[in-house]
Amino acid sequence: MVDEIIAEAENQMKKAIEALKLQMQNIRTGRAAPGLIEKLQVEYYGVNTPLQQLATITAQEARLLVVQPFDKGSFSAIEKAIQKSDLGLNPANDGKVIRVPFPPLTEERRKDLVKVAKNKIEDGKVSIRNIRRAHNDDLKEMLKEKMIGEDDEKRGQEKIEQLTTRYIHEADEVGHHKEKEILEV
């Protein structure tokens, strides 16, 4: 029983790290990549929809993305979503496609992006700590209901703490890698 809780905690922590890595991909580093905007939520007929479901996104040059919407009626909604994102992009609509130029990053913008990355890393760490708390609560509940002994509860909490330490360290590594990537000129 305790091993099941530990395995579930580890599985959830792995998923938190995977989600964090996906969020890091959405922080731009000076190069145009479709992954930067494909997950942006676009309000389309009252429903938030990922951009990749509304358009084809291609990187035609190192600093230019081209968005080809499937529906002509979605042009303005896509433009608004790109402008509202924290990526600092200014799309241009020519009636057929939306061009998204990536200006070179200034030192100030790089520092802002590092702050955004650090906030996302901290959110990831908080979710890992929440997973730890939830599973420790499960162990305490099992002890209270006399399903496990105190030794098992203590051993389970120690293993969950080890997992937490490991995955928080992994989140820090993801953050350091992204910070280095952003500050690279």
C-alpha positions in Angstrom: 0.0 0.0 0.0 2.7 2.4 1.0 4.7 1.5 -2.2 1.6 2.3 -4.3 1.4 5.8 -2.8 5.1 6.3 -3.4 4.8 5.1 -7.0 1.8 7.4 -7.6 3.7 10.4 -6.1 6.7 9.7 -8.4 4.4 9.4 -11.4 2.7 12.7 -10.7 6.1 14.4 -10.1 7.4 13.1 -13.4 4.3 14.5 -15.1 4.9 17.9 -13.4 8.4 18.0 -14.8 7.2 17.1 -18.3 4.6 19.9 -18.1 7.3 22.3 -16.9 9.5 21.3 -19.9 6.6 22.0 -22.2 6.1 25.4 -20.7 9.8 26.2 -21.1 9.5 25.5 -24.8 7.0 28.3 -25.0 9.5 30.9 -23.8 11.3 32.3 -26.9 15.1 32.5 -27.2 15.5 34.6 -30.3 14.8 31.9 -32.9 11.4 31.4 -34.4 10.0 28.0 -33.7 6.4 26.9 -34.1 6.4 25.4 -30.6 6.5 28.9 -29.2 3.0 29.8 -30.2 1.2 26.6 -31.1 -0.2 26.1 -27.6 -1.5 29.7 -27.3 -5.1 29.8 -26.4 -7.3 31.6 -29.0 -10.9 32.5 -28.2 -12.7 31.0 -31.1 -16.5 31.3 -31.1 -16.4 31.6 -27.4 -14.2 28.6 -26.7 -10.5 28.7 -25.9 -8.7 26.6 -28.5 -5.0 25.9 -29.0 -3.6 27.8 -32.0 -2.3 24.6 -33.5 -5.9 23.4 -34.0 -6.9 26.6 -35.9 -3.9 27.1 -38.2 -0.8 25.7 -39.8 2.3 27.2 -38.2 5.6 27.2 -40.1 9.0 28.8 -39.6 10.0 30.2 -43.0 13.1 32.0 -41.8 15.1 32.0 -38.6 13.2 35.1 -37.3 9.8 34.6 -39.0 6.8 32.4 -38.3 3.9 32.2 -40.8 0.5 31.3 -39.5 -2.0 30.0 -42.1 -5.5 29.9 -40.4 -7.9 27.2 -41.6 -10.9 29.6 -41.2 -10.7 33.2 -42.5 -12.9 34.3 -39.7 -10.3 33.4 -37.1 -7.6 35.9 -38.3 -8.4 38.7 -35.7 -8.8 36.2 -32.8 -5.4 34.6 -33.6 -3.8 38.1 -33.9 -5.2 39.1 -30.5 -4.0 35.9 -28.9 -0.4 36.4 -30.2 -0.4 40.0 -29.1 -1.7 39.2 -25.6 0.9 36.5 -25.0 3.9 37.3 -22.9 6.2 36.7 -25.8 6.4 40.3 -27.0 5.4 39.5 -30.6 3.6 41.8 -33.1 1.8 39.8 -35.8 1.1 41.3 -39.3 -2.0 40.2 -41.2 -2.1 40.4 -45.0 -5.5 38.8 -45.4 -4.0 35.4 -46.5 -1.6 34.6 -43.7 -0.4 36.1 -40.4 3.3 36.8 -40.3 4.9 36.8 -36.9 8.4 38.5 -37.0 10.8 37.8 -34.2 12.8 40.9 -33.4 16.3 40.4 -32.0 16.1 40.2 -28.2 17.4 43.2 -26.3 19.3 42.7 -23.1 16.3 44.1 -21.2 13.9 41.6 -22.9 16.2 38.7 -22.2 16.1 39.6 -18.5 12.3 39.8 -18.6 12.2 36.3 -20.2 14.5 35.0 -17.5 12.0 36.3 -14.9 9.1 34.6 -16.8 11.1 31.3 -16.8 11.9 31.6 -13.1 8.2 32.1 -12.3 7.3 29.0 -14.3 10.0 27.0 -12.6 8.7 28.2 -9.2 5.2 27.2 -10.2 6.5 23.7 -11.1 8.2 23.4 -7.7 5.0 24.4 -6.0 3.1 21.7 -7.8 5.8 19.1 -6.8 5.5 20.2 -3.2 1.7 20.0 -3.4 2.0 16.4 -4.7 4.3 15.7 -1.7 1.8 17.2 0.8 -1.2 15.3 -0.7 0.6 11.9 -0.6 1.9 12.5 2.9 -1.7 13.3 3.9 -2.7 10.0 2.4 -0.1 8.2 4.5 -1.3 10.0 7.7 -4.9 9.0 6.8 -3.9 5.3 6.4 -2.1 5.4 9.8 -5.1 7.0 11.4 -7.3 4.2 10.0 -4.7 1.7 11.2 -4.2 0.4 7.7 -0.4 0.8 8.1 1.9 1.1 11.1 4.0 4.1 12.2 7.2 2.7 10.8 5.6 2.3 7.3 4.2 5.8 7.5 7.6 7.2 8.4 9.4 5.2 5.7 6.8 6.3 3.1 7.2 10.0 4.1 11.0 9.7 3.9 10.8 8.2 0.4 8.4 10.9 -0.8 10.7 13.5 0.6 13.6 12.0 -1.4 11.5 12.1 -4.5 10.5 15.7 -3.8 14.2 16.7 -3.4 15.1 14.9 -6.6 12.4 16.4 -8.8 12.8 19.9 -7.4 16.5 19.6 -8.3 15.4 18.5 -11.8 13.1 21.5 -12.1 16.1 23.7 -11.1 18.2 22.0 -13.9 15.5 22.7 -16.4 15.5 26.4 -15.3 19.2 26.8 -15.4 19.3 25.3 -18.9 16.6 27.6 -20.2 18.2 30.7 -18.5 21.5 29.9 -20.2 19.6 29.5 -23.6 17.8 32.8 -23.2 20.9 34.8 -22.2 23.0 33.2 -25.1 23.5 35.9 -27.7 
